[in-house]
Amino acid sequence: MKRTIHITLFVILLGIALSSCHKPMPREQLLHRLRALQEQGCMFGHQDDPFYGINWAYEPNRSDVLETCGDYPAVMGFDLGGIEMGDSKNLDSVPFNRMRSEIIAHHLRGGIVTISWHPRNPLTALEHLGTWPEGSAWEATDGSVEAILPGGVKHELFLTWLERVRVFLLSLRTDDNQPVPFIFRPWHENNGAWFWWGNTHCTPEQYRALYRLTQDHLTTQRTNNDSGLSTNVVWSYSPNLDGNMSEDSFLQWYPGDERIDLIGLDAYQWGTEEDFVRQTRADLTMLSRFARQHNKLVALTECGYINVPDSTWWSRVLLPILCDFPLSYALVWRNAEKEHFGPVPNTGSGEKFRAFHAAPRTLFLKDIVE
Ligand code: BMA
């Protein structure tokens, strides 16, 4: 009898141990979901979607995408620029407290969250910014990356910046204390020279060391026995549109398969439509082949046509690209007053966006919620 009880107890304990071993982390769940959704279509994303849009700001439950087509974007993008200084608002005046609650709200409604970071220049950062680009991410001085790596004059300062980022990211938890999984996309567009981490301002080794330092700090630091960020972050590396990106040039700066889950391309139409289409297709051909061979996700992590002067652009230019490549998502940048990249409700262009929304290939929130 006693023996039977022991065996039963052992079997129960073994069951508990095995089930806790196999419980996937939020990060793995998100990766699994992203892979499954990629089979179904390409998600539409919008930066700063719930904060402001055309002729409104900080009104609850508003979204230009929702008001144009009746559904939220599947992916919402948020930016941490300014958090490194201990600011209460980001570089685009979004209060971090509001950002936290919108990130959690989007997660709870079944959406996907992606976070970027435009930190100020660590060599020249000022408490109060000077005339643009003074002190900002766009003050692209040589030597800033070197200065924040171990042994550099700003290394200690940079660790305090990373710690502020970590504390904010750690606070992304639901009321029942579950961490919100998200895609983190630091040090983006590094193959251009407009940010201080750009390719003419540091060496490939320094860039990769910066990515490693960021990732290692965020995933290994612990306070008060918290579980850290190792369990809920999907890591993205996203160079800018090149038009002629080769695997060799990509690999020079790539942080490595063991560090990256999602490969992104930031591709805007600044010039002609023909150039945009040709260049984007060329880079996505290379990147999606690389992603397939290396078992990575691929996305248009930023894209758009400034102020969308031609509303047929959505279905005529962007949609065919989304159809021809195995993209996880395509995120257009914010609808700021001075420049917008998303749809504008209550206009003729809204109607064209609704056709893009209705295309079988594009996924909005309702399409991805089970
Ligand atoms: C840029 C512009 C800036 C903004 C920055 C970070 O592309 O939209 O106005 O501050 O992104 O969102």
Residues whose N, C-alpha, C, O or C-beta is under 5 A from the ligand:
A	BS01	BMA	D79 L91 D92
